[in-house]
Amino acid sequence: MFIILEILLLAVFVFAEEEDNSLSPGNVKKVLCEEDYAEISELAMECFETVDHSFYQDTKDCFSDVEGETTEDLKNYYCSHEVEQLEREEECATKWLEENDRGEDIMKMKKEIALCVIDKMNSEEKRK
């Protein structure tokens, strides 16, 4: 099962390199919030803690009602909002970052998280 999930995440990473919508708010929400992806969600939240996500502070005005800054707060936020709202908010944040010469920050963070999750899955697979 882990190999299939790893291939899925690797595919997401490769597609992200091509700048399609693989790491869109809708897909991120799916991984974070659907029960089928609970293991990946847990790993993703662990990995989120290891990457630079300080830019979210600078773009906080784009996100309507984020409460707190923990990984659990962010997961709850994604899971409790409609994809359309998440897309608008991420678009706002991306625009702000681009205007401030930090346009790659969100995609870079998502890619780092995807690679971290793959590494963690490989580590868990080796322990079995």
C-alpha positions as CSV (number, residue, x, y, z in Angstrom):
1,M,0.0,0.0,0.0
2,F,2.8,2.4,0.9
3,I,4.4,1.9,-2.6
4,I,1.1,2.9,-4.3
5,L,0.9,6.0,-2.1
6,E,4.5,6.9,-2.7
7,I,3.9,6.6,-6.5
8,L,0.9,8.9,-6.1
9,L,2.8,11.5,-4.1
10,L,5.7,11.3,-6.5
11,A,3.3,11.8,-9.4
12,V,1.9,14.8,-7.6
13,F,5.5,16.2,-7.2
14,V,6.3,15.6,-10.9
15,F,3.1,17.2,-12.0
16,A,3.8,20.1,-9.7
17,E,7.1,20.6,-11.6
18,E,5.0,21.1,-14.7
19,E,2.9,23.7,-12.8
20,D,-0.4,22.0,-13.3
21,N,-3.0,21.8,-10.5
22,S,-1.8,18.7,-8.7
23,L,-1.1,20.7,-5.6
24,S,-4.2,22.7,-5.8
25,P,-6.2,23.6,-2.7
26,G,-8.8,21.0,-3.7
27,N,-6.2,18.2,-3.9
28,V,-4.5,19.4,-0.7
29,K,-7.9,19.4,1.1
30,K,-8.6,15.9,-0.2
31,V,-5.3,14.5,1.2
32,L,-5.7,16.4,4.5
33,C,-9.3,15.7,5.2
34,E,-10.5,12.4,3.6
35,E,-10.3,9.3,5.8
36,D,-8.7,7.3,2.9
37,Y,-5.7,9.6,3.2
38,A,-5.4,9.7,7.0
39,E,-1.8,8.2,7.1
40,I,-0.6,10.6,4.4
41,S,-2.3,13.5,6.2
42,E,-0.6,12.7,9.4
43,L,2.8,12.6,7.7
44,A,2.1,15.7,5.7
45,M,1.3,17.6,8.9
46,E,4.5,16.3,10.5
47,C,6.4,17.5,7.4
48,F,4.7,20.9,7.4
49,E,6.4,21.6,10.8
50,T,9.8,21.0,9.1
51,V,9.5,23.5,6.2
52,D,9.5,27.3,6.1
53,H,5.9,28.4,6.1
54,S,6.5,31.8,7.7
55,F,5.1,33.5,4.6
56,Y,1.6,32.5,5.8
57,Q,2.0,35.2,8.5
58,D,2.6,37.8,5.7
59,T,-0.4,36.7,3.8
60,K,-2.8,36.2,6.8
61,D,-5.1,38.9,5.5
62,C,-6.0,36.7,2.5
63,F,-7.3,33.9,4.8
64,S,-10.7,34.9,6.2
65,D,-10.9,33.2,9.6
66,V,-7.8,31.1,10.3
67,E,-7.6,30.5,14.1
68,G,-4.2,29.7,15.4
69,E,-1.1,28.6,13.7
70,T,-0.6,25.0,14.6
71,T,-0.7,22.2,12.1
72,E,-4.0,21.0,13.6
73,D,-5.5,24.6,13.2
74,L,-4.5,24.7,9.5
75,K,-5.8,21.2,8.9
76,N,-9.1,22.1,10.5
77,Y,-9.2,25.3,8.4
78,Y,-8.8,23.3,5.2
79,C,-11.3,20.7,6.2
80,S,-14.0,23.2,7.2
81,H,-13.9,25.4,4.1
82,E,-15.1,25.0,0.6
83,V,-12.6,24.4,-2.2
84,E,-13.7,27.6,-4.0
85,Q,-12.9,29.7,-0.9
86,L,-9.6,28.0,-0.4
87,E,-8.7,28.7,-4.1
88,R,-9.6,32.4,-3.8
89,E,-7.6,32.7,-0.6
90,E,-4.5,30.9,-2.0
91,E,-4.8,33.1,-5.2
92,C,-4.8,36.2,-3.0
93,A,-1.8,34.9,-1.0
94,T,0.1,34.0,-4.3
95,K,-0.6,37.4,-5.7
96,W,0.7,39.1,-2.6
97,L,3.8,36.9,-2.6
98,E,4.4,37.6,-6.3
99,E,4.1,41.4,-5.7
100,N,6.7,41.1,-3.0
101,D,9.1,38.9,-5.0
102,R,8.3,35.8,-3.1
103,G,6.1,34.1,-5.7
104,E,7.6,30.7,-5.5
105,D,7.1,30.3,-1.7
106,I,3.8,28.4,-1.7
107,M,4.8,25.9,-4.4
108,K,8.2,25.4,-2.9
109,M,6.7,24.6,0.5
110,K,4.2,22.1,-1.1
111,K,7.0,20.4,-3.0
112,E,9.2,20.1,0.1
113,I,6.3,18.6,2.1
114,A,5.6,16.1,-0.7
115,L,9.3,15.0,-0.7
116,C,9.3,14.9,3.1
117,V,6.2,12.6,3.1
118,I,7.9,10.3,0.5
119,D,11.0,10.1,2.6
120,K,8.9,9.3,5.8
121,M,7.0,6.7,3.9
122,N,10.2,5.1,2.7
123,S,11.6,5.1,6.3
124,E,8.4,3.4,7.6
125,E,8.5,0.8,4.8
126,K,12.1,0.0,5.6
127,R,11.2,-0.6,9.3
128,K,8.6,-3.2,8.4
